[in-house]
């Protein structure tokens, strides 16, 4: 195995990388190293590999450890020649990158909501912070439903992978909020996309 991925099933950012590995046929090239922790208690997070103490992080034989899911996914895409990212200057390049950023931002907000309830004592949780993060997600969902569905309906690219992982994470950690309400086209797209073999194989487990 030539690559080592610091990994946790519950992370939507790790899952994004795992889906790319499945889609590009590189899973057998990677050793998975379980990592778990938080900003308050780093635990087994790869702080010597990634000074930010976050996962995913990817060791590779030809250079420094890569971190941030966007960097890792772009590296894996280039390594496989898969073209999940449009070539520079190609039609739709900026739309794909913007949709990926939107999905990543949704995941960031959803993860911060989890941290707010898990890292604070119950009597110190700030409901206004939870709602402010959820409003970011709601605005993104509304934008997807009204402006971006034609882009999600095209050939597979990294924006589809990121958005599928983001929506699944909402179900995984915030299912009672029902993101599907008011977003029927996005919900229908999600049903089809999550049936992909790569998505089924990487479905997060409650821990």
N, C-alpha and C positions, 0 to 999 in steps of 0.2 A: 504494500500500500504506500502510495507516494504522498498522500495528504492526510492531515489530522484535523478533524472538526470538533471544537468544543461545543457541546450539544446539550439541549434539554427539550424533551418532547413538548413541554407546556409553552415554550417561547414561540410566538408567531413569527419572529424574525428568523429563528433557527428553522422553523418549518418552511419558510420561503426558500431558504437555501436547500433544504432537503427535497422540495418539489423540483427545483432546478436540477439537482443531482439525478433524480428519477427521470425527468424529461430529457436530459442530455446523455443518459446512459453512463454516468460516471460514478454511480453509487459504490461499485466494487473497488474504486480507487481510493476510498476514504475510510479511515479509522475514526470511529465515533468515540469521543471521550466525554462522559457525563460530567456536567458542571452545574452547580447549584449554589445560590447565595443571593445577597441583596447589598445595597449600598451600605446598610448598617452592619451587616455581617457577611463579608465576601465569601466565606465558606470555600468552596472549590472553584470559584470563578477564576479564569486565567489572567490574574492581574499582572503577572510577569510577561505575558504575551500581549495583552491589551491593557494599557495603563488606565483606561476608562473602567476596567473591571466589568465589561459586558460581553455577552454572547449574542450571536455566533462570533467565533474567531477561528481562522483557518491557518494552520501551519502548512507551508509548502516548501519543497526542497530547494527551489531556486531563489528564495529571497525571504524578506521579513514576513512575519505573521500578518495576515490581512484581517481587518475587522470592519464592522458595519455591513449589514446584509447587502446593501446596494453595491459595495465594493466587491464583496465575495461573489455575488451573483454575476456581476459583470466579468470578473476573472474566470469563473467557471464557464460562462457562455463563450468567452474568447478561446478558452482552452479546448472546448469541444467544437468550436466553429458552428454553434447552434443558431445564431442570429435571433435569439430572443430579444436582444437590443438592436434597434435599427442602426445601420451604418451612419456615421456622421454625415449630415447633409441629406440623408434620405427622407423622403416624404413621410411625415408622421413622427419623426424623431422626437420632437419637443412634446407632442401630445402623449407619447408613451412614457417619457420621463416624468411628465407632470402627473399622469395617472399613478405611476409607481410612487411618487412622492406623496400623493394624496392618500394612498393606501397605507404607506408607512406612517404618515401622520395620524391616521385613524388608529393604527396599532399602538403608537406612542400614547395617545390619549387614553385608550382602553387599558393599557398596562399601568399608567399612572393612577387610574381609578382603583385598580387592584392594590397597588402599593398604599394608597390612601387608607384602605380598610385593613390591610394586613400589617402594616408597619407602625400604625398608631394604635394606642389603646382605644377601645370602643368609645369612651367618653371624650376622646380628643379628635375624633374624625370630624372633618369640616364638610358638611353637606354641600356648601356652596362650591367647593373645589370639585367635588364629584359632578355636580351639575354643569359647571363650566367646561369640564372635559367632555361631558356627553354632548354639550351643544356644538363643540367642534365636530364631533362625529355626525350629529344630525345635519349640520350644514353640508358636510361632505356627502352624506347620503342623498340629500336633496339635489345637490349639484350633479351627482352621478345620474340620478333619475331623469333630470331635465336636460342635461347637456352632453353626457358622455356615453350613453348607451350604444351609439353607433360605433364608437371606438372599441368598446368591450366586445362587440359582436364580430370583430374581424379575426384574422388568423392569430394563433397563439403568440403572445409576447410576454415580456416580464410584467407588464401592467396587469394582465389577467392573473398571473401567478400571485402577485402581491395582493390584488383585490380579493381573490378567493380566500387567501389566508386571513386577511383582515376581517372579512365577513364571518368566516368560521370562528375566529377568535371572539367576536361579539356574541355568537351563540354559546361558546365555551365558557366565557366568564361573565357575560351580561345578558343572558338569555331572557330574563324577565323583562327587559326593556323593549323587546319586540321591534328590532330595526326594520322588519319587513313592512310594518304598517305605513301606508302611504308611498311605498316604493315597489309596486307590483312588477315593473319591468326588471328592476335589479334583482328582485327575489326570484323571478323566473330564470334569469341568467345564472344566478347562483346555483340553482338546482342542477342545471346542466353541467356547469363547470366542476362542481364538487363530485360529480360522478366519474371524473377522470381517474384513471388508475393511480396516478401520482398523488392525487388528493386523498383518495381512499387509504392508500398505504401510509400516509403521514398524519392521519387524523389524530389530534391531541387527546390525551387521556387525562381524566380528572385526577389530580394529586393534591 
